[in-house]
Amino acid sequence: MIKKTFYNEELNTTDEYSEVWKYEIMRVKDIPDLIVHNHYWKDSQGELWLDFNDPNENFRRSFNAYRKRKGFMQPNEIKKLREGLHLSQRVFSERLGISYAKVSQIENNKRVQTLSQEVSFRKAQQDYERQGFLTSYNSSESDSAKLTSILTETKYIDTAKYFYTTSNESKAIIFKAQELVGGIA
């Protein structure tokens, strides 16, 4: 059994504490029954205390258990993906449409991502694995605006093969139309 001496700020005392590892059932978000191996220090009266040097340790353990149960990416995987894409947290968050603060908190294991955030991380992971960079998505332009743009601003490149292109701020987007089936509803 490991013993250490800590200053307990709450009690204003210095005492020897014994290390305790304990399996506990924890609730995180929609999962009420996560089994988490938590870490404590026990004082001479038998009271358990969070780690004095890292009081958020058990919260991170619970978050990691939640991600594991859900099949979500772990913070270190998200950070490794972002770094592999050579993007800062700020640029990565902007590209995914997630606030910078949330990406930072998720990467630092201070927050659990939502399902929609996880989907964004997985799409980014797919882009990275398939092509080595993130596909650009203009989130400010709605699908109907894109369709209108395609239909009204197209330049015909090769009418025999039905390829069309539009220009959007020096970025070319190429579409292949299989057949003309009618108008816009």
N, CA and C atoms as an extended XYZ file, in Angstrom:
555
Properties=species:S:1:pos:R:3:atomname:S:1:resname:S:1:resid:I:1 pbc="F F F"
N         0.847       -1.182        0.000 N   MET     1
C         0.000        0.000        0.000 CA  MET     1
C         0.892        1.245        0.000 C   MET     1
N         0.607        2.138       -0.904 N   ILE     2
C         1.381        3.373       -1.011 CA  ILE     2
C         0.822        4.402       -0.032 C   ILE     2
N         1.740        5.049        0.674 N   LYS     3
C         1.358        6.130        1.592 CA  LYS     3
C         2.139        7.373        1.222 C   LYS     3
N         1.464        8.519        1.331 N   LYS     4
C         2.108        9.798        1.048 CA  LYS     4
C         1.614       10.833        2.037 C   LYS     4
N         2.431       11.841        2.233 N   THR     5
C         2.056       12.955        3.092 CA  THR     5
C         1.593       14.104        2.210 C   THR     5
N         0.413       14.627        2.526 N   PHE     6
C        -0.169       15.738        1.774 CA  PHE     6
C        -0.609       16.835        2.730 C   PHE     6
N        -0.587       18.053        2.220 N   TYR     7
C        -1.223       19.159        2.914 CA  TYR     7
C        -2.671       19.198        2.444 C   TYR     7
N        -3.609       19.104        3.366 N   ASN     8
C        -5.033       19.140        3.044 CA  ASN     8
C        -5.519       20.558        3.292 C   ASN     8
N        -5.738       21.276        2.200 N   GLU     9
C        -6.138       22.679        2.279 CA  GLU     9
C        -7.483       22.851        2.979 C   GLU     9
N        -8.391       21.914        2.760 N   GLU    10
C        -9.721       22.008        3.355 CA  GLU    10
C        -9.662       21.902        4.883 C   GLU    10
N        -8.793       21.022        5.394 N   LEU    11
C        -8.666       20.839        6.843 CA  LEU    11
C        -7.535       21.672        7.447 C   LEU    11
N        -6.728       22.283        6.577 N   ASN    12
C        -5.566       23.044        7.001 CA  ASN    12
C        -4.615       22.188        7.855 C   ASN    12
N        -4.384       20.937        7.384 N   THR    13
C        -3.496       20.015        8.097 CA  THR    13
C        -2.585       19.300        7.112 C   THR    13
N        -1.467       18.805        7.623 N   THR    14
C        -0.585       17.940        6.857 CA  THR    14
C        -0.666       16.575        7.523 C   THR    14
N        -0.928       15.549        6.703 N   ASP    15
C        -1.145       14.212        7.272 CA  ASP    15
C        -0.682       13.161        6.268 C   ASP    15
N        -0.592       11.925        6.733 N   GLU    16
C        -0.240       10.816        5.863 CA  GLU    16
C        -1.535       10.176        5.348 C   GLU    16
N        -1.538        9.905        4.056 N   TYR    17
C        -2.717        9.335        3.397 CA  TYR    17
C        -2.318        8.037        2.713 C   TYR    17
N        -3.259        7.082        2.665 N   SER    18
C        -3.044        5.804        1.985 CA  SER    18
C        -3.766        5.836        0.646 C   SER    18
N        -3.097        5.328       -0.373 N   GLU    19
C        -3.694        5.297       -1.710 CA  GLU    19
C        -4.758        4.206       -1.773 C   GLU    19
N        -5.896        4.557       -2.391 N   VAL    20
C        -7.013        3.618       -2.533 CA  VAL    20
C        -7.514        3.660       -3.978 C   VAL    20
N        -7.676        2.478       -4.571 N   TRP    21
C        -8.302        2.342       -5.889 CA  TRP    21
C        -9.620        1.628       -5.662 C   TRP    21
N       -10.687        2.178       -6.235 N   LYS    22
C       -12.022        1.657       -5.945 CA  LYS    22
C       -12.869        1.659       -7.210 C   LYS    22
N       -13.507        0.500       -7.508 N   TYR    23
C       -14.451        0.444       -8.621 CA  TYR    23
C       -15.770        1.043       -8.158 C   TYR    23
N       -16.295        1.947       -8.971 N   GLU    24
C       -17.555        2.605       -8.632 CA  GLU    24
C       -18.437        2.681       -9.864 C   GLU    24
N       -19.733        2.684       -9.633 N   ILE    25
C       -20.695        2.872      -10.718 CA  ILE    25
C       -20.968        4.362      -10.813 C   ILE    25
N       -20.699        4.908      -12.010 N   MET    26
C       -20.830        6.338      -12.237 CA  MET    26
C       -21.841        6.596      -13.352 C   MET    26
N       -22.429        7.779      -13.308 N   ARG    27
C       -23.336        8.215      -14.376 CA  ARG    27
C       -22.669        9.360      -15.136 C   ARG    27
N       -22.601        9.208      -16.449 N   VAL    28
C       -22.135       10.281      -17.324 CA  VAL    28
C       -23.158       10.399      -18.445 C   VAL    28
N       -23.708       11.596      -18.571 N   LYS    29
C       -24.731       11.881      -19.574 CA  LYS    29
C       -25.845       10.837      -19.539 C   LYS    29
N       -26.020       10.104      -20.656 N   ASP    30
C       -27.136        9.162      -20.766 CA  ASP    30
C       -26.795        7.741      -20.315 C   ASP    30
N       -25.617        7.527      -19.762 N   ILE    31
C       -25.237        6.189      -19.306 CA  ILE    31
C       -25.160        6.198      -17.777 C   ILE    31
N       -26.103        5.515      -17.117 N   PRO    32
C       -26.153        5.557      -15.652 CA  PRO    32
C       -25.283        4.512      -14.949 C   PRO    32
N       -24.674        3.587      -15.694 N   ASP    33
C       -24.031        2.445      -15.039 CA  ASP    33
C       -22.603        2.180      -15.507 C   ASP    33
N       -21.820        3.230      -15.641 N   LEU    34
C       -20.421        3.055      -16.029 CA  LEU    34
C       -19.621        2.543      -14.830 C   LEU    34
N       -18.847        1.509      -15.036 N   ILE    35
C       -17.979        1.018      -13.977 CA  ILE    35
C       -16.616        1.666      -14.185 C   ILE    35
N       -16.197        2.462      -13.202 N   VAL    36
C       -14.981        3.252      -13.323 CA  VAL    36
C       -14.048        2.915      -12.160 C   VAL    36
N       -12.776        2.725      -12.466 N   HIS    37
C       -11.754        2.444      -11.460 CA  HIS    37
C       -11.189        3.781      -10.984 C   HIS    37
N       -11.697        4.266       -9.850 N   ASN    38
C       -11.338        5.593       -9.357 CA  ASN    38
C       -10.203        5.543       -8.349 C   ASN    38
N        -9.542        6.668       -8.220 N   HIS    39
C        -8.349        6.822       -7.383 CA  HIS    39
C        -8.617        7.811       -6.257 C   HIS    39
N        -8.281        7.409       -5.025 N   TYR    40
C        -8.486        8.269       -3.857 CA  TYR    40
C        -7.283        8.167       -2.921 C   TYR    40
N        -7.272        9.085       -1.953 N   TRP    41
C        -6.337        9.024       -0.831 CA  TRP    41
C        -7.173        8.992        0.444 C   TRP    41
N        -6.878        8.022        1.320 N   LYS    42
C        -7.654        7.830        2.558 CA  LYS    42
C        -6.871        8.400        3.735 C   LYS    42
N        -7.562        9.224        4.539 N   ASP    43
C        -6.908        9.805        5.720 CA  ASP    43
C        -6.990        8.843        6.904 C   ASP    43
N        -6.439        9.245        8.025 N   SER    44
C        -6.381        8.370        9.213 CA  SER    44
C        -7.766        8.079        9.797 C   SER    44
N        -8.772        8.890        9.482 N   GLN    45
C       -10.142        8.638        9.943 CA  GLN    45
C       -10.939        7.783        8.955 C   GLN    45
N       -10.318        7.417        7.833 N   GLY    46
C       -10.971        6.575        6.836 CA  GLY    46
C       -11.720        7.333        5.757 C   GLY    46
N       -11.660        8.663        5.768 N   GLU    47
C       -12.350        9.457        4.749 CA  GLU    47
C       -11.535        9.460        3.457 C   GLU    47
N       -12.249        9.322        2.334 N   LEU    48
C       -11.595        9.318        1.018 CA  LEU    48
C       -11.549       10.731        0.453 C   LEU    48
N       -10.394       11.059       -0.129 N   TRP    49
C       -10.190       12.368       -0.729 CA  TRP    49
C        -9.747       12.187       -2.176 C   TRP    49
N       -10.182       13.113       -3.033 N   LEU    50
C        -9.674       13.129       -4.402 CA  LEU    50
C        -8.184       13.420       -4.349 C   LEU    50
N        -7.476       13.082       -5.428 N   ASP    51
C        -6.042       13.339       -5.479 CA  ASP    51
C        -5.778       14.824       -5.249 C   ASP    51
N        -4.931       15.124       -4.304 N   PHE    52
C        -4.655       16.521       -3.945 CA  PHE    52
C        -3.946       17.272       -5.072 C   PHE    52
N        -3.148       16.567       -5.859 N   ASN    53
C        -2.420       17.204       -6.953 CA  ASN    53
C        -3.203       17.205       -8.268 C   ASN    53
N        -4.236       16.379       -8.348 N   ASP    54
C        -5.012       16.256       -9.579 CA  ASP    54
C        -6.466       15.933       -9.237 C   ASP    54
N        -7.197       16.895       -8.700 N   PRO    55
C        -8.560       16.622       -8.231 CA  PRO    55
C        -9.553       16.218       -9.324 C   PRO    55
N        -9.226       16.447      -10.602 N   ASN    56
C       -10.139       16.088      -11.698 CA  ASN    56
C        -9.845       14.707      -12.292 C   ASN    56
N        -8.912       13.993      -11.722 N   GLU    57
C        -8.497       12.692      -12.252 CA  GLU    57
C        -9.678       11.734      -12.430 C   GLU    57
N       -10.542       11.606      -11.440 N   ASN    58
C       -11.656       10.657      -11.531 CA  ASN    58
C       -12.717       11.095      -12.531 C   ASN    58
N       -12.870       12.401      -12.716 N   PHE    59
C       -13.792       12.885      -13.747 CA  PHE    59
C       -13.295       12.443      -15.124 C   PHE    59
N       -11.985       12.582      -15.365 N   ARG    60
C       -11.420       12.157      -16.648 CA  ARG    60
C       -11.577       10.653      -16.844 C   ARG    60
N       -11.412        9.895      -15.785 N   ARG    61
C       -11.604        8.441      -15.861 CA  ARG    61
C       -13.050        8.119      -16.274 C   ARG    61
N       -13.995        8.847      -15.705 N   SER    62
C       -15.414        8.644      -16.055 CA  SER    62
C       -15.682        9.034      -17.504 C   SER    62
N       -15.123       10.167      -17.936 N   PHE    63
C       -15.290       10.606      -19.327 CA  PHE    63
C       -14.721        9.568      -20.289 C   PHE    63
N       -13.542        9.026      -19.963 N   ASN    64
C       -12.923        8.022      -20.839 CA  ASN    64
C       -13.748        6.743      -20.886 C   ASN    64
N       -14.319        6.339      -19.746 N   ALA    65
C       -15.176        5.149      -19.722 CA  ALA    65
C       -16.422        5.377      -20.582 C   ALA    65
N       -16.976        6.582      -20.512 N   TYR    66
C       -18.144        6.934      -21.330 CA  TYR    66
C       -17.802        6.834      -22.814 C   TYR    66
N       -16.680        7.442      -23.213 N   ARG    67
C       -16.268        7.402      -24.618 CA  ARG    67
C       -16.047        5.962      -25.078 C   ARG    67
N       -15.427        5.176      -24.220 N   LYS    68
C       -15.160        3.787      -24.578 CA  LYS    68
C       -16.478        3.032      -24.789 C   LYS    68
N       -17.427        3.222      -23.901 N   ARG    69
C       -18.728        2.546      -24.023 CA  ARG    69
C       -19.458        2.971      -25.284 C   ARG    69
N       -19.384        4.265      -25.619 N   LYS    70
C       -20.078        4.803      -26.793 CA  LYS    70
C       -19.319        4.545      -28.095 C   LYS    70
N       -18.038        4.174      -27.990 N   GLY    71
C       -17.227        4.013      -29.193 CA  GLY    71
C       -16.729        5.337      -29.738 C   GLY    71
N       -16.680        6.360      -28.887 N   PHE    72
C       -16.223        7.692      -29.292 CA  PHE    72
C       -14.704        7.752      -29.284 C   PHE    72
N       -14.184        8.693      -30.034 N   MET    73
C       -12.741        8.944      -30.044 CA  MET    73
C       -12.311        9.494      -28.680 C   MET    73
N       -11.119        9.093      -28.257 N   GLN    74
C       -10.546        9.592      -27.009 CA  GLN    74
C        -9.845       10.926      -27.293 C   GLN    74
N        -9.653       11.758      -26.266 N   PRO    75
C        -9.013       13.069      -26.478 CA  PRO    75
C        -7.666       12.995      -27.181 C   PRO    75
N        -6.840       12.024      -26.820 N   ASN    76
C        -5.523       11.920      -27.453 CA  ASN    76
C        -5.644       11.560      -28.938 C   ASN    76
N        -6.678       10.811      -29.315 N   GLU    77
C        -6.900       10.478      -30.728 CA  GLU    77
C        -7.326       11.718      -31.526 C   GLU    77
N        -8.176       12.541      -30.910 N   ILE    78
C        -8.631       13.767      -31.576 CA  ILE    78
C        -7.457       14.728      -31.765 C   ILE    78
N        -6.650       14.859      -30.722 N   LYS    79
C        -5.477       15.737      -30.812 CA  LYS    79
C        -4.493       15.229      -31.864 C   LYS    79
N        -4.269       13.921      -31.894 N   LYS    80
C        -3.356       13.331      -32.875 CA  LYS    80
C        -3.882       13.562      -34.300 C   LYS    80
N        -5.194       13.434      -34.496 N   LEU    81
C        -5.810       13.699      -35.796 CA  LEU    81
C        -5.581       15.144      -36.201 C   LEU    81
N        -5.883       16.064      -35.287 N   ARG    82
C        -5.725       17.498      -35.580 CA  ARG    82
C        -4.274       17.825      -35.925 C   ARG    82
N        -3.358       17.291      -35.145 N   GLU    83
C        -1.940       17.547      -35.403 CA  GLU    83
C        -1.500       16.908      -36.724 C   GLU    83
N        -2.049       15.741      -37.060 N   GLY    84
C        -1.753       15.101      -38.332 CA  GLY    84
C        -2.219       15.938      -39.513 C   GLY    84
N        -3.288       16.682      -39.302 N   LEU    85
C        -3.808       17.581      -40.337 CA  LEU    85
C        -3.053       18.916      -40.357 C   LEU    85
N        -2.137       19.088      -39.410 N   HIS    86
C        -1.332       20.312      -39.282 CA  HIS    86
C        -2.217       21.533      -39.076 C   HIS    86
N        -3.230       21.380      -38.194 N   LEU    87
C        -4.141       22.480      -37.909 CA  LEU    87
C        -4.062       22.863      -36.436 C   LEU    87
N        -4.166       24.140      -36.154 N   SER    88
C        -4.266       24.605      -34.773 CA  SER    88
C        -5.656       24.232      -34.259 C   SER    88
N        -5.833       24.283      -32.951 N   GLN    89
C        -7.169       24.012      -32.398 CA  GLN    89
C        -8.189       24.984      -32.968 C   GLN    89
N        -7.795       26.229      -33.105 N   ARG    90
C        -8.727       27.250      -33.592 CA  ARG    90
C        -9.172       26.958      -35.029 C   ARG    90
N        -8.235       26.660      -35.905 N   VAL    91
C        -8.572       26.385      -37.309 CA  VAL    91
C        -9.357       25.081      -37.413 C   VAL    91
N        -8.934       24.055      -36.688 N   PHE    92
C        -9.628       22.769      -36.678 CA  PHE    92
C       -11.080       22.953      -36.240 C   PHE    92
N       -11.283       23.701      -35.161 N   SER    93
C       -12.643       23.913      -34.656 CA  SER    93
C       -13.491       24.688      -35.661 C   SER    93
N       -12.904       25.704      -36.293 N   GLU    94
C       -13.641       26.469      -37.306 CA  GLU    94
C       -14.044       25.590      -38.476 C   GLU    94
N       -13.117       24.754      -38.923 N   ARG    95
C       -13.385       23.873      -40.069 CA  ARG    95
C       -14.476       22.861      -39.755 C   ARG    95
N       -14.554       22.414      -38.482 N   LEU    96
C       -15.570       21.426      -38.106 CA  LEU    96
C       -16.875       22.072      -37.658 C   LEU    96
N       -16.875       23.380      -37.435 N   GLY    97
C       -18.083       24.056      -36.970 CA  GLY    97
C       -18.356       23.819      -35.497 C   GLY    97
N       -17.296       23.584      -34.733 N   ILE    98
C       -17.399       23.391      -33.282 CA  ILE    98
C       -16.639       24.543      -32.644 C   ILE    98
N       -17.137       25.081      -31.537 N   SER    99
C       -16.447       26.219      -30.933 CA  SER    99
C       -15.040       25.826      -30.483 C   SER    99
N       -14.155       26.800      -30.546 N   TYR   100
C       -12.767       26.598      -30.138 CA  TYR   100
C       -12.696       26.110      -28.687 C   TYR   100
N       -13.481       26.723      -27.808 N   ALA   101
C       -13.463       26.352      -26.391 CA  ALA   101
C       -13.851       24.884      -26.196 C   ALA   101
N       -14.859       24.435      -26.942 N   LYS   102
C       -15.296       23.041      -26.806 CA  LYS   102
C       -14.240       22.073      -27.305 C   LYS   102
N       -13.615       22.369      -28.441 N   VAL   103
C       -12.554       21.493      -28.952 CA  VAL   103
C       -11.412       21.429      -27.941 C   VAL   103
N       -11.049       22.571      -27.389 N   SER   104
C        -9.975       22.614      -26.389 CA  SER   104
C       -10.340       21.782      -25.156 C   SER   104
N       -11.563       21.942      -24.671 N   GLN   105
C       -12.006       21.185      -23.498 CA  GLN   105
C       -12.066       19.689      -23.787 C   GLN   105
N       -12.503       19.306      -24.976 N   ILE   106
C       -12.568       17.887      -25.338 CA  ILE   106
C       -11.164       17.307      -25.431 C   ILE   106
N       -10.265       18.014      -26.118 N   GLU   107
C        -8.886       17.527      -26.248 CA  GLU   107
C        -8.188       17.419      -24.901 C   GLU   107
N        -8.539       18.291      -23.963 N   ASN   108
C        -7.923       18.271      -22.639 CA  ASN   108
C        -8.723       17.442      -21.634 C   ASN   108
N        -9.690       16.684      -22.140 N   ASN   109
C       -10.513       15.769      -21.342 CA  ASN   109
C       -11.245       16.467      -20.202 C   ASN   109
N       -11.728       17.676      -20.478 N   LYS   110
C       -12.517       18.410      -19.502 CA  LYS   110
C       -13.991       18.443      -19.896 C   LYS   110
N       -14.296       17.819      -21.047 N   ARG   111
C       -15.658       17.791      -21.567 CA  ARG   111
C       -15.788       16.557      -22.445 C   ARG   111
N       -16.988       15.980      -22.453 N   VAL   112
C       -17.277       14.847      -23.333 CA  VAL   112
C       -17.985       15.386      -24.570 C   VAL   112
N       -17.546       14.946      -25.729 N   GLN   113
C       -18.167       15.409      -26.958 CA  GLN   113
C       -19.595       14.873      -27.084 C   GLN   113
N       -20.413       15.648      -27.806 N   THR   114
C       -21.768       15.215      -28.127 CA  THR   114
C       -21.697       14.281      -29.329 C   THR   114
N       -22.790       13.638      -29.645 N   LEU   115
C       -22.835       12.754      -30.807 CA  LEU   115
C       -22.530       13.526      -32.090 C   LEU   115
N       -23.104       14.723      -32.242 N   SER   116
C       -22.848       15.493      -33.466 CA  SER   116
C       -21.382       15.910      -33.561 C   SER   116
N       -20.753       16.233      -32.441 N   GLN   117
C       -19.327       16.563      -32.455 CA  GLN   117
C       -18.505       15.331      -32.814 C   GLN   117
N       -18.902       14.174      -32.287 N   GLU   118
C       -18.204       12.929      -32.608 CA  GLU   118
C       -18.304       12.627      -34.101 C   GLU   118
N       -19.481       12.866      -34.678 N   VAL   119
C       -19.662       12.657      -36.124 CA  VAL   119
C       -18.705       13.565      -36.896 C   VAL   119
N       -18.559       14.813      -36.457 N   SER   120
C       -17.628       15.742      -37.120 CA  SER   120
C       -16.190       15.242      -37.008 C   SER   120
N       -15.813       14.749      -35.836 N   PHE   121
C       -14.456       14.214      -35.657 CA  PHE   121
C       -14.237       12.995      -36.556 C   PHE   121
N       -15.240       12.137      -36.662 N   ARG   122
C       -15.119       10.931      -37.497 CA  ARG   122
C       -15.036       11.281      -38.981 C   ARG   122
N       -15.801       12.290      -39.404 N   LYS   123
C       -15.706       12.732      -40.806 CA  LYS   123
C       -14.320       13.289      -41.088 C   LYS   123
N       -13.788       14.049      -40.150 N   ALA   124
C       -12.438       14.589      -40.306 CA  ALA   124
C       -11.418       13.447      -40.362 C   ALA   124
N       -11.631       12.437      -39.546 N   GLN   125
C       -10.736       11.270      -39.544 CA  GLN   125
C       -10.792       10.541      -40.883 C   GLN   125
N       -11.992       10.392      -41.432 N   GLN   126
C       -12.143        9.751      -42.750 CA  GLN   126
C       -11.430       10.562      -43.831 C   GLN   126
N       -11.623       11.874      -43.814 N   ASP   127
C       -10.943       12.738      -44.787 CA  ASP   127
C        -9.433       12.557      -44.680 C   ASP   127
N        -8.932       12.578      -43.461 N   TYR   128
C        -7.490       12.452      -43.242 CA  TYR   128
C        -6.967       11.107      -43.750 C   TYR   128
N        -7.692       10.037      -43.432 N   GLU   129
C        -7.250        8.699      -43.852 CA  GLU   129
C        -7.343        8.513      -45.361 C   GLU   129
N        -8.346        9.113      -45.995 N   ARG   130
C        -8.544        8.937      -47.442 CA  ARG   130
C        -7.684        9.858      -48.285 C   ARG   130
N        -7.511       11.122      -47.822 N   GLN   131
C        -6.855       12.088      -48.693 CA  GLN   131
C        -5.779       12.923      -48.011 C   GLN   131
N        -5.663       12.832      -46.700 N   GLY   132
C        -4.611       13.551      -45.994 CA  GLY   132
C        -4.936       14.985      -45.634 C   GLY   132
N        -6.160       15.435      -45.910 N   PHE   133
C        -6.578       16.794      -45.575 CA  PHE   133
C        -8.086       16.817      -45.403 C   PHE   133
N        -8.584       17.894      -44.810 N   LEU   134
C       -10.029       18.048      -44.612 CA  LEU   134
C       -10.682       18.561      -45.877 C   LEU   134
N       -11.819       17.991      -46.216 N   THR   135
C       -12.620       18.493      -47.319 CA  THR   135
C       -13.233       19.813      -46.871 C   THR   135
N       -13.258       20.792      -47.755 N   SER   136
C       -13.845       22.086      -47.420 CA  SER   136
C       -15.351       22.028      -47.585 C   SER   136
N       -16.028       22.457      -46.558 N   TYR   137
C       -17.485       22.566      -46.593 CA  TYR   137
C       -17.819       23.992      -46.222 C   TYR   137
N       -18.597       24.656      -47.070 N   ASN   138
C       -19.010       26.016      -46.766 CA  ASN   138
C       -20.301       25.937      -45.973 C   ASN   138
N       -20.193       25.947      -44.648 N   SER   139
C       -21.358       25.754      -43.799 CA  SER   139
C       -22.309       26.946      -43.807 C   SER   139
N       -21.861       28.106      -44.312 N   SER   140
C       -22.739       29.270      -44.311 CA  SER   140
C       -23.706       29.250      -45.496 C   SER   140
N       -23.446       28.414      -46.456 N   GLU   141
C       -24.301       28.357      -47.638 CA  GLU   141
C       -25.227       27.147      -47.518 C   GLU   141
N       -26.516       27.380      -47.618 N   SER   142
C       -27.482       26.292      -47.486 CA  SER   142
C       -27.474       25.418      -48.737 C   SER   142
N       -28.016       24.217      -48.610 N   ASP   143
C       -28.088       23.311      -49.749 CA  ASP   143
C       -28.896       23.907      -50.892 C   ASP   143
N       -29.995       24.578      -50.563 N   SER   144
C       -30.812       25.158      -51.628 CA  SER   144
C       -30.059       26.288      -52.326 C   SER   144
N       -29.265       27.056      -51.581 N   ALA   145
C       -28.466       28.114      -52.200 CA  ALA   145
C       -27.405       27.509      -53.109 C   ALA   145
N       -26.815       26.392      -52.700 N   LYS   146
C       -25.826       25.709      -53.530 CA  LYS   146
C       -26.472       25.216      -54.820 C   LYS   146
N       -27.656       24.604      -54.698 N   LEU   147
C       -28.353       24.092      -55.873 CA  LEU   147
C       -28.707       25.220      -56.830 C   LEU   147
N       -29.208       26.323      -56.280 N   THR   148
C       -29.538       27.481      -57.113 CA  THR   148
C       -28.296       27.986      -57.831 C   THR   148
N       -27.198       28.060      -57.107 N   SER   149
C       -25.932       28.493      -57.700 CA  SER   149
C       -25.502       27.561      -58.820 C   SER   149
N       -25.629       26.289      -58.596 N   ILE   150
C       -25.234       25.300      -59.604 CA  ILE   150
C       -26.066       25.472      -60.869 C   ILE   150
N       -27.374       25.648      -60.706 N   LEU   151
C       -28.266       25.726      -61.850 CA  LEU   151
C       -28.177       27.052      -62.594 C   LEU   151
N       -27.840       28.118      -61.894 N   THR   152
C       -27.846       29.434      -62.547 CA  THR   152
C       -26.470       29.921      -62.980 C   THR   152
N       -25.410       29.385      -62.378 N   GLU   153
C       -24.073       29.904      -62.672 CA  GLU   153
C       -23.154       28.849      -63.263 C   GLU   153
N       -23.691       27.826      -63.858 N   THR   154
C       -22.831       26.767      -64.390 CA  THR   154
C       -22.219       27.167      -65.716 C   THR   154
N       -21.039       26.628      -65.947 N   LYS   155
C       -20.360       26.754      -67.233 CA  LYS   155
C       -20.229       25.328      -67.748 C   LYS   155
N       -20.619       25.117      -68.973 N   TYR   156
C       -20.600       23.773      -69.517 CA  TYR   156
C       -19.203       23.449      -70.033 C   TYR   156
N       -18.570       22.469      -69.436 N   ILE   157
C       -17.214       22.080      -69.826 CA  ILE   157
C       -17.268       21.067      -70.964 C   ILE   157
N       -18.023       20.026      -70.778 N   ASP   158
C       -18.085       18.949      -71.765 CA  ASP   158
C       -19.520       18.429      -71.755 C   ASP   158
N       -20.340       18.966      -72.634 N   THR   159
C       -21.756       18.612      -72.621 CA  THR   159
C       -21.995       17.153      -72.968 C   THR   159
N       -21.078       16.547      -73.682 N   ALA   160
C       -21.245       15.136      -74.023 CA  ALA   160
C       -21.155       14.254      -72.778 C   ALA   160
N       -20.364       14.673      -71.824 N   LYS   161
C       -20.208       13.872      -70.597 CA  LYS   161
C       -20.995       14.458      -69.431 C   LYS   161
N       -21.686       15.567      -69.642 N   TYR   162
C       -22.493       16.215      -68.620 CA  TYR   162
C       -21.685       16.635      -67.390 C   TYR   162
N       -20.545       17.276      -67.597 N   PHE   163
C       -19.769       17.819      -66.494 CA  PHE   163
C       -20.007       19.322      -66.441 C   PHE   163
N       -20.177       19.826      -65.232 N   TYR   164
C       -20.397       21.248      -65.036 CA  TYR   164
C       -19.495       21.730      -63.913 C   TYR   164
N       -19.187       23.014      -63.925 N   THR   165
C       -18.370       23.569      -62.848 CA  THR   165
C       -18.915       24.931      -62.452 C   THR   165
N       -18.759       25.253      -61.193 N   THR   166
C       -19.070       26.602      -60.726 CA  THR   166
C       -17.832       27.119      -60.029 C   THR   166
N       -17.688       28.419      -60.016 N   SER   167
C       -16.552       29.013      -59.301 CA  SER   167
C       -17.060       29.714      -58.067 C   SER   167
N       -16.374       29.464      -56.961 N   ASN   168
C       -16.749       30.078      -55.704 CA  ASN   168
C       -15.462       30.538      -55.036 C   ASN   168
N       -15.150       31.824      -55.168 N   GLU   169
C       -13.947       32.396      -54.560 CA  GLU   169
C       -12.710       31.601      -54.950 C   GLU   169
N       -12.513       31.391      -56.215 N   SER   170
C       -11.367       30.705      -56.824 CA  SER   170
C       -11.297       29.213      -56.521 C   SER   170
N       -12.361       28.642      -55.954 N   LYS   171
C       -12.410       27.197      -55.740 CA  LYS   171
C       -13.373       26.614      -56.765 C   LYS   171
N       -12.937       25.624      -57.498 N   ALA   172
C       -13.802       25.010      -58.498 CA  ALA   172
C       -14.467       23.786      -57.898 C   ALA   172
N       -15.754       23.645      -58.146 N   ILE   173
C       -16.504       22.484      -57.713 CA  ILE   173
C       -17.024       21.814      -58.971 C   ILE   173
N       -16.760       20.529      -59.151 N   ILE   174
C       -17.161       19.835      -60.367 CA  ILE   174
C       -18.282       18.864      -60.032 C   ILE   174
N       -19.302       18.860      -60.872 N   PHE   175
C       -20.461       17.993      -60.688 CA  PHE   175
C       -20.640       17.156      -61.941 C   PHE   175
N       -21.113       15.933      -61.786 N   LYS   176
C       -21.448       15.109      -62.935 CA  LYS   176
C       -22.941       14.806      -62.846 C   LYS   176
N       -23.669       15.221      -63.853 N   ALA   177
C       -25.088       14.946      -63.895 CA  ALA   177
C       -25.308       13.693      -64.722 C   ALA   177
N       -25.983       12.706      -64.157 N   GLN   178
C       -26.214       11.447      -64.858 CA  GLN   178
C       -27.282       11.612      -65.929 C   GLN   178
N       -28.372       12.295      -65.569 N   GLU   179
C       -29.424       12.546      -66.552 CA  GLU   179
C       -30.306       13.682      -66.046 C   GLU   179
N       -30.945       14.359      -66.931 N   LEU   180
C       -31.854       15.415      -66.562 CA  LEU   180
C       -33.213       14.786      -66.299 C   LEU   180
N       -33.709       15.007      -65.063 N   VAL   181
C       -34.966       14.341      -64.690 CA  VAL   181
C       -36.106       15.315      -64.450 C   VAL   181
N       -35.889       16.580      -64.456 N   GLY   182
C       -36.985       17.491      -64.252 CA  GLY   182
C       -36.526       18.790      -63.608 C   GLY   182
N       -37.494       19.534      -63.085 N   GLY   183
C       -37.199       20.853      -62.514 CA  GLY   183
C       -36.996       20.804      -61.024 C   GLY   183
N       -36.930       21.981      -60.443 N   ILE   184
C       -36.743       22.110      -59.006 CA  ILE   184
C       -38.095       22.285      -58.368 C   ILE   184
N       -38.347       21.528      -57.315 N   ALA   185
C       -39.626       21.635      -56.597 CA  ALA   185
C       -39.510       22.597      -55.460 C   ALA   185
